Amino acid sequence: MPVNQDVIITCALTGAGDTVGRSPHVPVTPEQIAASAVEAAGAGAAVVHIHVREPETGTPSRDPRLYREVVERIRETGTDVVINLTAGMGGDLVIDPETPLRQLPGTDLVSGLDRLPHVEELLPDICTLDCGSLNFGDGSNLYVSTPDMLRTGAKRIQELGVRPELEIFDTGQLWFAKQLLAEGLLDDPTVFQLCMGIPWGAPADPGVLQSMVNMLPRGAQWASFALGRMQMPWVAQSILLGGHVRVGLEDNLYLGKGVKATNGQLVERAVRITESLGSRVATPDEAREKLGLRPRT
C-alpha cells in the first residue's frame, strides 16, 4: 500500500480517561476544551475529536449542554476545523467479579440511542461509533457495544446525515463494521479509526495494523493511533501504510520523557513527522472532501 501523500491530522483533545490529575494541560471546562481545539487547529489539525468533562470534577460526562458550549465556542472564533464528537460515552460497565450481576461505581451503561442526544442536537461533521464490546483494561471494567446497539446507533446516525467514524479496537470489530456496511447501515466513504494498544484490544504491533488495513473495505478512509510513547511512531506507521493520523492528550500526555505536552505541541510534532516523510498536511476543506462531509457553511 502506498505512502499517504495527503494526511488528515486529528487531535483528540481530552478523552474520558483519568488523566486530569496527571497533566496540567488536559482541558476540562468547555472554555478550555474549545481553546485547545483552536490551538490544535492552528498547529495543523484538520479534525478535532471532542469529549466533555464535568467542569468541577474533571470526570467524563455525556451532558449535551457541555458539548453545545464547546462547539459554540469553537465556532464563535471562526476557526476552520472539522468537528468530531464522541458518541462512545454510555458504554461502561463495571461488575463485581464475585457477583457479576452487581454493577459497581463507574458504570454508565445506556442504550445505543441514548448515547446520541448531543449528536442529534448539534449535527457535527463526524461522530464516533465504537464497533464492539471489549475488556477495557485490567480488573472488571467492560465497554459494551452489542450488535443490536450498533445497528440501532448506525441507523440513527445515518438518518441524521452525520458521518460515523468507526472506532475499531480489534479485528472482530472490523469484521462487524463491514457487516454494517453490507446491511446498508453505513454510507460510502466509510471512515475507520484503528485504535491500537488499548488493553485488551489490538496491540500496537505493525503486523497487526497491516492485517487490519488489509481487511478494510475498498475505498475506505482510515486513520490509526497508539497510546503513550507509541503515539508518534504510529504517526509514521499509519502514513507509511496509506492512512491518516491521530494525536492528542486523550492518548498521550508527553512530548518526551518527563516533558508534558499540550495538544498544539503534539499536533506540531505530527506535522513535522508527516512532512519529513515527504507527505503534506491536509486542510480542513480537503479533509471534508476526502471524508465525504458537507462543505463548510
Residue, then its C-alpha position, 0 to 999 in steps of 0.5 A: m500500500p502506498v505512502n499517504q501523500d495527503v494526511i488528515i491530522t486529528c487531535a483528540l483533545t481530552g478523552a474520558g480517561d483519568t488523566v486530569g490529575r496527571s497533566p496540567h494541560v488536559p482541558v476540562t471546562p468547555e472554555q478550555i476544551a474549545a481553546s485547545a481545539v483552536e490551538a490544535a487547529g492552528a498547529g495543523a489539525a484538520v479534525v478535532h475529536i471532542h469529549v466533555r468533562e464535568p467542569e468541577t470534577g474533571t470526570p467524563s460526562r455525556d451532558p449535551r449542554l457541555y458539548r453545545e458550549v464547546v462547539e459554540r465556542i469553537r465556532e464563535t472564533g471562526t476557526d476552520v476545523v472539522i468537528n468530531l464528537t464522541a458518541g462512545m460515552g454510555g458504554d461502561l460497565v463495571i461488575d463485581p467479579e464475585t457477583p457479576l450481576r452487581q454493577l459497581p461505581g463507574t458504570d454508565l451503561v445506556s442504550g445505543l440511542d441514548r448515547l446520541p442526544h448531543v449528536e442529534e442536537l448539534l449535527p457535527d461533521i463526524c461522530t464516533l461509533d465504537c464497533g464492539s464490546l471489549n475488556f477495557g483494561d485490567g480488573s472488571n471494567l467492560y465497554v459494551s457495544t452489542p450488535d443490536m446497539l450498533r445497528t440501532g446507533a448506525k441507523r440513527i446516525q445515518e438518518l441524521g446525515v452525520r458521518p460515523e467514524l468507526e472506532i475499531f479496537d480489534t479485528g472482530q470489530l472490523w469484521f462487524a463494521k463491514q457487516l454494517l456496511a453490507e446491511g446498508l447501515l453505513d454510507d460510502p466513504t466509510v471512515f475507520q479509526l484503528c485504535m491500537g494498544i488499548p488493553w485488551g484490544a489490538p496491540a500496537d504491533p505493525g503486523v497487526l495494523q497491516s492485517m487490519v488495513n488489509m481487511l478494510p473495505r475498498g475505498a475506505q478512509w482510515a486513520s490509526f493511533a497508539l497510546g503513550r510513547m507509541q503515539m508518534p511512531w504510529v504517526a509514521q506507521s499509519i502514513l507509511l501504510g496509506g492512512h491518516v493520523r491521530v494525536g492528542l492528550e486523550d492518548n498521550l500526555y508527553l512530548g518526551k520523557g518527563v516533558k508534558a505536552t499540550n495538544g498544539q505541541l503534539v499536533e506540531r510534532a505530527v506535522r513535522i513527522t508527516e512532512s519529513l516523510g515527504s507527505r503534506v498536511a491536509t486542510p480542513d476543506e480537503a479533509r471534508e472532501k476526502l471524508g465525504l462531509r458537507p462543505r463548510t457553511 
